[in-house]
């Protein structure tokens, strides 16, 4: 009954604003390894997209409409942070990810991905800007990456992550380019543009000299891999350094992929989904020898967004697990790896809202951005509820 009541509160937009009077705290939820509670960190947000943890405990939160918000001393500040670049809030476009430079404490660089207006301002492409976070505002803001894409106002990708060597990884979606006729002629199969790619950059946006396509003609040198659809999950494994992404399939066929250089991940040539509404075939099949197959896939789709690999101490049995958010699925898929194979999946937070992003805080809690389709939304935190 308690869990059902919590879901009703979320559906009505009151998201975990009431706690059981007897316990005085959020109800305990069960999982295979850890019992946990869901505690509200910030509510009243509109389509929160991502989070970053500042030294000292403050939290930056992006809202897709173009606002960068600050949580300080446990309270969400009403005013937005100044200095955010102009975004095109249209369709799925807007302000996306936020990450800190690995040496943030010395250089104060904050990185944002967003839908950058192009042409007459009615279309946009995926872009990355950086600025110095000083006196609670962004200074010296500049674009360091602007993708060569165009198309419908969706499937921007837009996830960012720094690896242990200080390289910046950027995902770009295929922008809903039609999938018909010669599938190999689709923009996501053409590495002279950024459609459906994972990109590797230096921290200033320049291209590392050892990128796989550097020096090749008619290929964009920032590209690491291609043939992706709409990668909205990106995480670097803290121990192995492997690059993992999740990407939206069409109707079915969401994918988890380990990203390797020069590999083609198949969109739209192979896959496990079908066309929306009609259910008709898109792909020539599910496997092809010269194309990389997904490590894991979901049919039906959970609409993957947000990705995290846990390495904290508060949930020790979850160390090394992959946490993949689901929008349509309203869930977190917790995936257990054996090497680079997924051997187990458990569903967490089912029915509590559209999971847009998942992050681990420096102290080992799990933070989740929940989206409520145009209604007030929240960032919540998973806390351990004691030993089992």
C-alpha positions in Angstrom: 0.0 0.0 0.0 2.8 2.4 0.9 4.5 1.9 -2.5 1.2 2.3 -4.4 0.6 5.6 -2.6 4.1 6.8 -3.5 3.4 6.1 -7.2 0.1 8.0 -7.0 1.9 11.0 -5.5 4.4 10.9 -8.3 1.8 10.6 -11.0 0.0 13.7 -9.6 3.2 15.7 -9.6 3.7 15.7 -5.8 6.7 13.4 -6.2 7.7 12.0 -2.8 6.5 15.1 -1.0 4.8 13.1 1.7 6.5 10.4 3.9 4.8 7.8 6.0 4.0 9.3 9.4 4.9 6.2 11.4 8.3 5.7 9.9 9.1 9.4 9.5 11.0 8.6 6.3 10.6 7.2 2.9 9.5 3.6 2.6 12.0 0.8 2.2 12.2 -0.7 -1.3 13.5 -4.2 -2.0 16.2 -5.4 -4.4 18.1 -8.6 -4.8 21.2 -7.3 -2.9 20.3 -4.0 -1.1 17.2 -2.6 0.4 17.1 1.2 -0.2 15.0 4.3 0.2 14.2 7.0 -2.3 14.7 10.5 -0.9 13.9 13.8 -2.7 16.9 16.1 -3.3 15.2 18.8 -5.4 11.7 19.1 -6.7 9.8 21.6 -8.8 12.2 21.1 -11.7 11.1 21.1 -15.4 12.5 18.2 -17.4 15.8 17.8 -15.6 18.4 16.3 -17.9 21.6 15.9 -16.0 23.6 16.5 -12.8 27.1 17.3 -11.7 28.6 17.4 -8.2 30.7 20.4 -7.2 33.4 20.3 -4.6 31.8 21.1 -1.2 28.5 19.4 -1.9 26.7 21.8 -4.3 24.9 20.2 -7.3 24.4 21.5 -10.8 21.3 20.4 -12.6 20.3 21.1 -16.2 16.8 21.7 -17.3 16.1 21.0 -21.0 14.4 24.5 -21.5 17.9 26.0 -21.1 18.3 26.6 -17.4 21.2 25.5 -15.3 20.1 25.2 -11.6 22.1 25.0 -8.4 21.3 23.0 -5.2 23.1 24.4 -2.2 22.8 23.4 1.4 20.0 21.0 0.4 17.9 23.7 -1.3 17.2 24.4 -5.0 17.9 28.0 -5.8 15.1 29.7 -7.6 17.3 31.8 -9.9 19.1 30.1 -12.9 22.9 30.3 -13.4 23.8 33.0 -15.9 26.1 32.4 -18.9 24.4 29.3 -20.4 24.5 29.5 -24.2 21.3 30.0 -26.2 19.6 26.7 -26.9 16.8 25.8 -29.3 14.1 24.3 -27.1 12.1 22.5 -29.7 11.0 18.9 -29.8 13.7 17.0 -28.0 16.1 19.9 -28.2 17.4 22.1 -25.4 20.1 22.0 -22.8 21.4 18.5 -22.2 24.4 17.2 -20.2 26.7 18.9 -17.6 30.1 17.6 -16.6 33.1 19.0 -14.7 36.6 19.0 -16.0 38.7 16.4 -14.1 40.8 19.3 -12.7 37.8 21.5 -11.9 39.2 22.6 -8.6 42.1 24.3 -10.3 40.5 25.5 -13.6 36.7 25.7 -12.8 35.7 24.4 -16.3 32.1 23.3 -16.7 31.0 21.6 -19.9 27.5 21.7 -21.3 26.0 19.9 -24.3 23.0 21.5 -26.0 20.9 22.0 -29.2 22.6 24.9 -30.8 20.5 27.0 -33.2 21.9 27.0 -36.8 21.0 28.7 -40.0 18.0 31.0 -39.5 17.6 29.7 -35.9 14.8 27.2 -36.6 17.1 24.2 -36.8 19.8 23.0 -34.4 22.7 20.7 -34.1 24.5 19.1 -31.1 27.1 21.3 -29.6 29.4 21.4 -26.6 30.4 24.6 -24.8 32.6 25.2 -21.7 32.8 28.0 -19.3 34.5 28.8 -16.0 32.2 28.6 -13.0 33.0 31.7 -10.9 30.8 33.5 -8.4 27.9 31.2 -9.2 27.8 32.1 -13.0 29.5 30.8 -16.1 32.3 33.0 -17.5 34.4 32.8 -20.7 31.8 30.5 -22.4 32.8 29.2 -25.8 31.8 26.4 -28.1 34.4 23.7 -28.4 32.5 21.2 -30.5 29.7 21.8 -33.1 28.5 18.7 -34.8 27.9 18.6 -38.6 24.3 17.4 -38.4 20.9 18.5 -39.4 17.4 17.1 -39.4 14.3 16.8 -37.3 14.2 18.3 -33.8 15.2 15.1 -32.0 17.8 12.4 -31.5 20.6 14.8 -30.5 22.5 12.3 -28.4 24.4 14.9 -26.2 26.0 12.8 -23.5 29.4 13.8 -22.2 32.1 12.0 -20.1 35.7 12.4 -19.3 38.0 9.4 -19.1 40.9 8.8 -16.8 43.3 10.2 -19.4 41.4 13.5 -19.6 39.8 12.9 -23.0 36.2 14.2 -23.5 33.7 11.8 -25.1 30.7 13.2 -26.9 27.7 11.3 -28.3 25.7 12.6 -31.3 22.4 11.1 -32.5 21.3 10.4 -36.1 18.7 13.2 -35.9 15.8 11.0 -37.0 17.0 10.7 -40.5 14.6 8.4 -42.5 15.5 4.7 -42.7 14.4 3.4 -46.0 15.8 2.4 -49.4 19.6 1.7 -49.3 20.2 1.4 -45.6 24.0 1.6 -46.1 23.5 5.1 -47.5 21.9 6.4 -44.2 23.8 9.3 -42.7 24.7 7.2 -39.6 26.7 5.0 -42.0 28.6 7.9 -43.4 31.6 9.1 -41.4 32.0 12.3 -43.3 29.4 13.7 -40.9 28.6 13.3 -37.2 25.2 11.6 -37.5 25.1 8.7 -35.1 28.6 8.9 -33.7 30.7 8.7 -30.6 33.5 11.3 -30.6 36.8 11.7 -28.7 38.2 15.1 -28.0 40.9 16.9 -26.0 39.5 19.1 -23.2 39.7 22.2 -25.5 37.8 20.5 -28.3 40.8 19.8 -30.5 41.2 16.3 -31.9 43.7 13.9 -30.3 46.5 12.9 -32.7 45.9 9.2 -32.0 42.2 9.2 -32.9 41.4 6.3 -35.3 40.5 8.3 -38.3 43.1 11.1 -38.1 44.8 11.7 -41.4 42.1 9.9 -43.5 40.4 12.0 -46.2 36.6 12.5 -46.2 36.3 11.4 -42.5 35.7 13.6 -39.5 38.7 13.0 -37.2 36.8 13.4 -34.0 34.8 10.2 -34.7 35.6 7.1 -32.7 32.7 4.9 -33.7 29.6 5.2 -35.8 26.3 3.5 -36.8 24.6 4.6 -33.6 21.0 5.8 -33.4 20.4 8.1 -30.4 23.0 7.5 -27.7 21.7 9.1 -24.5 23.7 7.1 -22.0 27.5 7.3 -21.7 29.7 6.0 -18.9 33.4 5.1 -18.5 34.1 2.0 -16.5 36.1 3.2 -13.5 38.4 0.1 -13.4 38.7 -1.1 -17.0 38.4 2.3 -18.8 35.9 0.7 -21.2 33.5 3.1 -22.9 29.9 2.1 -22.6 26.8 3.7 -24.2 23.1 3.0 -24.3 21.2 4.1 -27.3 17.5 4.3 -28.2 16.1 1.8 -30.6 12.9 2.5 -32.6 9.9 0.4 -31.4 12.1 -2.1 -29.5 15.8 -2.7 -29.9 17.4 -0.4 -27.3 21.1 -1.3 -27.0 23.9 -1.4 -24.6 27.2 -1.2 -26.5 30.9 -1.3 -25.5 32.4 1.3 -27.8 35.6 0.4 -29.7 37.5 2.5 -32.4 36.5 2.3 -36.0 33.6 -0.1 -35.4 30.2 0.2 -37.1 27.3 -0.4 -34.6 24.8 -1.0 -37.4 22.0 1.6 -37.4 19.9 1.2 -39.5 21.4 -1.9 -41.2 20.9 -4.3 -38.3 18.9 -4.1 -35.1 16.1 -5.6 -33.1 13.4 -3.0 -33.5 10.6 -2.3 -35.9 8.9 0.8 -37.3 6.6 2.8 -35.0 2.8 2.2 -35.4 3.1 -0.1 -38.3 5.5 -2.7 -36.8 7.0 -3.2 -40.2 10.7 -4.2 -40.6 13.5 -1.6 -40.7 16.7 -3.7 -40.8 18.0 -6.3 -43.1 18.4 -8.5 -40.0 19.8 -8.6 -36.5 23.4 -9.7 -37.2 26.0 -9.1 -39.9 29.6 -10.2 -39.8 31.1 -6.8 -40.5 28.9 -5.0 -38.0 29.3 -5.0 -34.2 26.4 -6.6 -32.3 25.1 -5.1 -29.1 26.3 -6.4 -25.8 22.7 -6.3 -24.5 19.4 -5.2 -25.9 15.8 -4.6 -24.8 12.6 -5.7 -26.5 10.3 -4.1 -25.8 12.1 -0.8 -25.5 12.6 0.9 -22.1 13.8 4.1 -23.9 17.3 4.2 -22.5 18.6 7.5 -21.1 21.4 8.0 -18.5 24.1 5.5 -17.7 26.3 4.9 -14.6 28.7 2.3 -13.5 28.7 2.1 -9.7 32.0 1.9 -7.8 31.0 3.4 -4.4 31.0 1.8 -0.9 27.4 2.4 0.2 26.0 -0.4 -2.0 28.9 -2.9 -2.0 27.1 -5.7 -3.8 26.4 -3.3 -6.7 30.1 -2.5 -7.4 30.9 -2.8 -11.1 27.2 -2.9 -12.0 25.8 -0.9 -14.9 22.7 1.3 -14.2 20.7 2.2 -17.3 17.8 4.6 -17.0 14.5 4.0 -18.9 12.1 6.8 -20.0 9.2 4.8 -21.4 10.1 2.0 -19.1 10.1 4.3 -16.0 12.8 2.2 -14.4 16.5 1.6 -13.8 17.9 -1.6 -15.3 20.7 -2.8 -13.1 23.0 -5.0 -15.1 25.6 -7.4 -13.6 28.7 -8.0 -15.8 30.9 -11.0 -16.0 33.9 -9.5 -17.8 32.2 -7.7 -20.7 29.0 -9.9 -20.8 25.7 -9.0 -19.1 24.7 -12.0 -17.0 21.9 -10.6 -14.9 19.3 -7.8 -15.0 17.2 -6.4 -12.2 14.6 -3.6 -12.4 14.8 -0.8 -9.8 12.5 2.2 -9.3 9.8 0.7 -11.5 6.9 3.1 -12.1 8.4 6.1 -10.2 8.9 8.3 -13.3 10.8 8.7 -16.5 14.5 8.2 -15.6 16.5 10.8 -17.6 19.8 10.5 -15.9 21.7 8.5 -13.2 24.8 9.7 -11.4 27.0 8.5 -8.5 27.9 11.2 -6.0 31.4 11.5 -4.6 30.1 9.9 -1.3 28.6 6.9 -3.0 24.9 7.7 -3.2 23.0 7.2 -6.4 21.2 10.2 -7.8 18.4 10.0 -10.4 16.8 12.7 -12.5 13.1 11.9 -12.9 11.1 13.5 -15.7 7.3 13.9 -15.6 6.5 15.1 -19.1 5.9 18.8 -18.8 4.9 18.6 -15.1 7.1 19.4 -12.0 9.8 16.8 -11.8 12.6 15.9 -9.3 16.0 14.7 -8.6 16.0 11.9 -6.0 18.7 9.9 -4.2 18.9 6.2 -3.5 20.1 5.6 0.1 20.8 2.2 1.7 18.2 1.0 4.2 20.5 -1.2 6.3 22.0 -4.6 5.9 19.8 -7.5 4.8 
